[in-house]
Amino acid sequence: MRIVPWRLARSVPLWLVLASMFVFLLAPIAAIFSASLQREQNFYYTLWPHDVSLVWYLSIPAKYWRALGISLLVAAIAASLTVGLGGLAALALVRGRLIGAATLNAFFRVPLQIPFVVTGVVFLQFYDRAADLGPDLLGSITGLVLAHLFVTLPYGVSAIAVILVRIGPRYEEAAQICGCSRSAAFFRVALPLLKPGVFPGFFYAFIVSFGDVPVAIFLTDENTTTLPVAIFQSLQFDFEPALLALSTVVIVLSVALILAVQKLAGLDMVVPSQRR
């Protein structure tokens, strides 16, 4: 295939913009990784460390590993509930005959319009008043999961509702014509088609829950501190070089999660293509 020079020249600015975007996104990550390899503890870090060492990776305090485990647990539970409850709500909104379905659909997006810090304060006050009537949810995994579910539920509802509208009821109707019962048609035909909505809903909910600070900082204690809150509190009073190493570990785990999703389901399940 012959390459036309003027077409190649016309694409150069686009490639420059694309390369600039990649540099803009990856430069901070590269700087953190480079700084985590510097042996000496200073108030500043050079881009290229003179004395490369893994000493800070070996000296990450145990409290951060525990906080990482709590963050992963809370994010996984919140994301799973987001997909389950959000899927049921999406089915009711799209397939049900609810009065005011459009209003209810807009209502599910309300948490996205509320600043996270306001959400954290509201849940703090709610849990404080609710402690007089039932279990104390402040400083508990359950309370943190419920607060994150409030924030992440719109992602599950929207992601699954979009796919339900796209596929429509025609596949289930065709399965029922072929002899499937209504429930079998849903579980064996419609449910597999909802994967392009389930994966993004879970993925986005997990990311929002895992990286949350404004909500979790009001609801956690020393036993349920999440990793972002632990890092935020450490940076307020003192700086530990081990935080750079820990941040690099989190970045590597995030990349590994993306590669695992690509391997198991394909990235088109997380970012559905237009051909679907």
N, C-alpha and C positions, 0 to 999 in steps of 0.2 A: 504494500500500500504506500503510495507516494504522499509525503507530507508537504502540504502547501506552506511556503514560508510565511505568508501573511496570516494564515490561521495560527501557526505556531507563535508568531509575535503577539497576536491578539490574546493568547492564553497566558502569556508571561505575567501580566499584572495579577491575574487570578491566582496563579501559583505563588506569587509573592505575598499576596494577602493571606492565602492558606498557610504558607510557611510562617508568616508573622503571628498568626493565631496560635499555631502549635508552639512557637517559642514563648509566647505570652502565657500559655497554659502550663507548659512544662518547666519553665525557668524556675519558679518558686519551689517546685518539687525537687529539682536538681540541686538547688541551693540548700534545702533542708538535708538532703542526703549527703552532700559534701560536708556540711557543717557537723553532721553527726559522726564523721570519721576523724575529727580533730581531737587529739589526745588531751591537750591542755584546756583547762577551764578558764575562759576569759569572758569579759563583758561584751566582746564583739567577736565575730568569726570572719575569717577570710574565705573567699570563694574556693580557693584551692588550698586545702590544709597542708602544712609542711610536714607534720608528723602524723601519718595515717595510723589509726588504731581502731579496734573494735571494743575498746574498754567500756564505752558507755552502753553498748548493747548488752554487755555482761553484767552491768550494774544497774539495770532498770529496777527500781524498787518494787517489792511485791504488791504494794497497794495499787499500782497502776495495772498490773496483770489482773488483779481481782476486779478492778473497775472495768477493764476491757471485757471480762467474762460477764459482768452484770449488763453492760451495754449490749453485748451480743444476745443475751437471753431476753432482755426487754424488747429489743428490736425484732427478734424472731417471733415472739408471742404477739406483739402489737401488729406486725405485718400479717401474720396468719389470721388473726381476728379481723383485720381490715379486709382481707380477701373474702373470708367467710361471710361476715355480716354485710360487707359492701356488695357482695354478689347477690345475697338475698334481697337487699334493698333495691339493687338495680333491676332484678327480675320483677319486683313489685311495681317499680316505676315504668318499666318498658312493656312488660307483658300483662300487668294487672290493669284493672279498670277502676283506678282510684280517682276520686274527685279531687281536683286541684293537684294533679300529678306534676304540672309544671312548677307550681309553687313549692311543692315538696322537693323537687329536683334542685331548685335554687336554694332551698333551706340547707341542703347537704353541703353546699359550698360556703356557707357562712363561716365555718372555722378557718377557712383560708383568708378571710378578710380581717380577722381579729389578730392583732400583734401577739406573737408568742408570749411576750412578757406579761401581757394582760391575761392571757389564758393561764399562765402559771400562778398569778395572783388570785384569780378566780377559783382555781382548784385548791389553792392553799386555804382560802377562806371557807370553801365548801367542805373540805375534809375536816377542818377545825370544828365546824358546827356539827358535822355528821358524827364526829367522835362521841358526842353525848348520847347519840341514839343507837350506835352500832359499833362495829370494829374501827379501830383507828387506822386509817389508810396513809397517814403521813409517815414518810420514811419506810414505806413498804414497796415491794415489787409490784403488788397488785395495784396500788394507787398510782404508781408511775405508768404502768401499762394502760390503765383507764385514761389517764391524761393524754398519753401519746395516741391512744385510739381515737380520742376526740379530734386530734390534729390530723391524723392520717386517713381517717375514714373517707373523706371526700375523694382521695386518690383511688381507692378501691371502687367506690360507686361510679365515678366518672369513667375509669378505664374499662370496666366490665359493661357499663351501659352503652358505651360507644360500639362495642363489638356486638352486643345484642341487637342494636338498631341496624347494624350493617348486615348481619346474617339473616335477620327476620325469622319468621316462623316456618318458612317454606321447607327447610330440611327436615324438621320434625314432622311436618304434615306428610312429606313424602315417605318417611319411615313408618308412620302410622298407616298409610295406604298399603305399604308392603307387609303389614301385619304386626308391627311393634305396638306395644301398649304405650300409653302416654308417658308414663314414668320411664320405660325403657328407651323411648325415643329421646327423652331429655338426657339421660345419663350416658347413652351410647352414641348419640349423634350430636346433640347441642353442646354438651359439656366439653368434649374435646375441641370443639370449634371456639370455645371461650378462652383457650390458652393465650392467644395474643392480648387478651385483656387481663387475665389472671397474673401473668408474669410481670407486666409493667406495674400493676397495682401493688403486688408484693414488693417488687424491687424499689419503687419510689417510697413506699411506706417504710421499708427497712432503712433506707438512707436517711429519711427525715427523722425517724426515731433514734437511730444510732448517733446522729450528729447534733441532737438537740441539746441546747444549754439553757435558754430562757425559761422553759417549762420545768425541766428537771432540777434546776438550781433551787427552786422553791420547795420541792417535794422530797428531796433525798436527805439522808443523814449519813453519818460516818460508815454505816453498814451497807448502804444501798447507793453509794456515790457512783455515778456513771463516769466513763472515761473522759468525755468532753468537760464535764463539771470538774473532775479532778485536775485536769490540765489547766482549766481556767482559774481555779483557786490557787494552784501552784504559781502561775504566772503573776498573780496579784501580789504575792508576798516575796517570792524568791524565784530564781530561775535555775532549773536543774538541767545540765547538758543532756542528761538521760532522756529528757522530753523530746529532743531532736531524734534520738534513736528510736524512741517509742513511736513518734510520728511516722518515721520511715517504715517501721513494722506495720503500722495501720495502712499505709499506702500500699505496701506489698500485698497485704491481705485483701484490700479492696480490688486490686488488679487481679489477684487470684480468683476472687469471687466472680468478676466479670468474665474471665476466661472459662470458669466452670459453667457459668450460664450459657456462654457461647457453645461450649462443648456438648452440654446436655440438651439444650433447647434451641440454640441458635440466637443470635442477637436480634433477628427479626421478631422474636417473641417479646423482647424487651422494647424494641422500637419497631412496631409493625410497619411493614413496607406498604407502599401504595398499591401493589399488585394483589394484595390479599382481598 
